[in-house]
Amino acid sequence: MVQENNDILDQIGMVARWRPVHLGQHAVLNALCKKAKYVKIGIGSSNIYDYRSPFTLDETQDMLQLALENHSNYEIIPVPDLFDGPRWRKMVLELFGELDLFITDNPYVADLMKEDYQVVKPVTLVPMEERVRVSGTMVRKAMVQGEDWQELVPDNIAKYILDHKLDERFRNEFGLKTLAMENIIQERSN
């Protein structure tokens, strides 16, 4: 199991939307940078701006850099949606090259990449005591509902979002759509 192996790997890659970077992802990012000499961090859906990806590529890069301020062994790579799994897989292989591990929590992406990379879930790299159960959906929903979303993200990222009024923009542009989609998901799960 990866978490029990203390060997430092050469290169690890991960693709996620990171919108916004939350405490769970912050723990994963730290674990990645500790586990490898070099980490390739893909911003998935880099060409999408919607209720699930409500921050621009530049804003997302800024948040990742804030989350990684104590590390220098990484590169941020925009990874656009192509809406074609096999083409996306080929693009990721070209962008990321050789990797010791590919990290994803997305079952579809894991299935796409399993022939090319050893694929593991992010949680396998994070020590039990550092794991935080948060999702981007939880943060965005809390933002829309006026709840304390700041407790779900690192302090410097909360400050960045507030200073740039990104939470207000998100509520104005995507608040209703976020709540509507959340209601649809709730109804389907009942």
SEMIRO-61597 format. One record per residue (C-alpha): residue number from 1; residue in three letters; chain; y, z, x. Coordinates in steps of 0.1 Angstrom, whole numbers, plus 2048, in hexadecimal, padded with zeros to 3 digits. Last residue first. Example, Ala and Ser with C-alpha at 12.3 -4.5 7.8 and 13.67 -1.06 7.14 Angstrom:
2
   k   r c  py  pz  px
   2 ser A 7F5 847 889
   1 ala A 7D3 84E 87B
This chain:
190
   k   r c  py  pz  px
 190 asn A 85F 7EC 6AC
 189 ser A 863 7D9 6CE
 188 arg A 870 7B9 6BD
 187 glu A 88B 7CE 6AB
 186 gln A 897 7DE 6CB
 185 ile A 899 7BD 6DD
 184 ile A 8AE 7AE 6C1
 183 asn A 8C5 7CD 6C0
 182 glu A 8CA 7CA 6E6
 181 met A 8D2 7A5 6E2
 180 ala A 8ED 7AE 6C8
 179 leu A 8FB 7CA 6DD
 178 thr A 8FE 7B4 6FC
 177 lys A 90D 797 6E7
 176 leu A 927 7AE 6D9
 175 gly A 931 7BC 6FB
 174 phe A 931 79B 70E
 173 glu A 955 790 714
 172 asn A 969 7AF 70A
 171 arg A 94F 7C8 716
 170 phe A 949 7B6 736
 169 arg A 96E 7B2 73D
 168 glu A 974 7D7 737
 167 asp A 957 7E0 74F
 166 leu A 964 7C8 769
 165 lys A 986 7DA 769
 164 his A 989 7D2 78F
 163 asp A 98F 7F6 798
 162 leu A 975 801 77F
 161 ile A 959 7EA 78C
 160 tyr A 962 7F2 7B0
 159 lys A 963 818 7A9
 158 ala A 941 816 797
 157 ile A 934 803 7B6
 156 asn A 941 81E 7CE
 155 asp A 931 839 7B9
 154 pro A 90E 82A 7B8
 153 val A 904 81F 795
 152 leu A 8F4 831 777
 151 glu A 90D 84E 776
 150 gln A 929 834 771
 149 trp A 919 828 751
 148 asp A 926 847 73E
 147 glu A 925 839 71B
 146 gly A 93F 822 70C
 145 gln A 925 80E 6F9
 144 val A 92B 7EE 70C
 143 met A 929 7FF 72E
 142 ala A 90A 813 724
 141 lys A 8F9 7F2 71A
 140 arg A 903 7E2 73B
 139 val A 8F5 800 74E
 138 met A 8D4 802 73B
 137 thr A 8CF 7DC 73D
 136 gly A 8D4 7DE 763
 135 ser A 8B7 7F6 764
 134 val A 8B4 81A 76E
 133 arg A 896 830 777
 132 val A 8A0 83E 799
 131 arg A 887 840 7B5
 130 glu A 891 854 7D4
 129 glu A 878 870 7D1
 128 met A 85B 857 7CD
 127 pro A 863 844 7ED
 126 val A 870 821 7E6
 125 leu A 85C 804 7F3
 124 thr A 842 802 7D7
 123 val A 85E 804 7BE
 122 pro A 86A 7E1 7C7
 121 lys A 84A 7D1 7BB
 120 val A 836 7BD 7D4
 119 val A 830 799 7DC
 118 gln A 81E 78D 7FC
 117 tyr A 82E 76B 7FE
 116 asp A 826 746 7F7
 115 glu A 80A 746 7DE
 114 lys A 819 765 7CC
 113 met A 83C 755 7C8
 112 leu A 83A 747 7A4
 111 asp A 825 763 797
 110 ala A 83D 77D 7A5
 109 val A 85A 76A 796
 108 tyr A 849 76B 774
 107 pro A 840 790 777
 106 asn A 864 79A 781
 105 asp A 865 7BA 795
 104 thr A 869 7A7 7B5
 103 ile A 866 7AC 7DA
 102 phe A 85A 791 7F2
 101 leu A 849 79F 811
 100 asp A 844 793 835
  99 leu A 85B 776 830
  98 glu A 85D 753 83D
  97 gly A 878 73D 82F
  96 phe A 891 74D 816
  95 leu A 8A7 730 80B
  94 glu A 88C 714 80E
  93 leu A 871 72A 7FD
  92 val A 88A 734 7E2
  91 met A 892 710 7DB
  90 lys A 86D 707 7D8
  89 arg A 867 724 7C0
  88 trp A 885 719 7AB
  87 arg A 878 6F5 7A9
  86 pro A 856 703 79D
  85 gly A 866 71A 784
  84 asp A 87E 702 774
  83 phe A 89D 712 763
  82 leu A 8B0 70C 784
  81 asp A 8BF 72F 786
  80 pro A 8D4 732 7A5
  79 val A 8CA 747 7C3
  78 pro A 8E9 753 7D7
  77 ile A 8DD 762 7F8
  76 ile A 8EA 783 806
  75 glu A 8DF 78B 82A
  74 tyr A 8D3 7AC 837
  73 asn A 8D0 7C1 856
  72 ser A 8F3 7D1 855
  71 his A 8ED 7F1 842
  70 asn A 902 80F 838
  69 glu A 919 7FA 821
  68 leu A 8FB 7EC 80F
  67 ala A 905 7F7 7EC
  66 leu A 929 7EC 7F3
  65 gln A 91C 7CA 800
  64 leu A 907 7C6 7E1
  63 met A 925 7CD 7CB
  62 asp A 93B 7B4 7DD
  61 gln A 91F 79A 7DB
  60 thr A 91D 7A0 7B5
  59 glu A 943 79C 7B2
  58 asp A 942 77C 7C5
  57 leu A 925 76E 7B0
  56 thr A 937 777 791
  55 phe A 92E 795 77B
  54 pro A 921 794 758
  53 ser A 8FD 789 760
  52 arg A 8EA 795 741
  51 tyr A 908 78F 72A
  50 asp A 910 76E 73A
  49 tyr A 91B 75E 75B
  48 ile A 8FE 74A 76B
  47 asn A 900 737 78C
  46 ser A 8F4 754 7A1
  45 ser A 8D6 759 789
  44 gly A 8C5 76D 7A5
  43 ile A 8DA 77C 7C1
  42 gly A 8C1 77A 7DE
  41 ile A 8C0 795 7F8
  40 lys A 8B0 78A 819
  39 val A 8A8 7A9 82D
  38 tyr A 8A4 7AB 853
  37 lys A 893 7C4 86A
  36 ala A 880 7D0 84C
  35 lys A 876 7F1 83B
  34 lys A 897 804 83E
  33 cys A 8AB 7E7 830
  32 leu A 893 7E3 813
  31 ala A 893 808 80B
  30 asn A 8B9 809 80A
  29 leu A 8B9 7EB 7F3
  28 val A 89E 7FB 7DD
  27 ala A 8B1 81C 7DA
  26 his A 8D1 809 7D0
  25 gln A 8BD 7F5 7B7
  24 gly A 8B3 815 7A5
  23 leu A 8D7 822 7A7
  22 his A 8E6 803 798
  21 val A 8F3 7E2 7A7
  20 pro A 905 7D2 78A
  19 arg A 8FA 7B8 783
  18 trp A 8E1 7B7 7A0
  17 arg A 8D0 796 794
  16 ala A 8B1 79B 7A9
  15 val A 8A1 787 7C6
  14 met A 890 799 7E3
  13 gly A 887 78F 806
  12 ile A 878 7A3 822
  11 gln A 878 799 847
  10 asp A 86A 7A8 867
   9 leu A 857 7C5 85A
   8 ile A 85B 7E9 866
   7 asp A 83A 7FB 866
   6 asn A 83A 81B 851
   5 asn A 81D 811 83B
   4 glu A 819 82A 81E
   3 gln A 833 819 809
   2 val A 823 7F6 80D
   1 met A 800 800 800
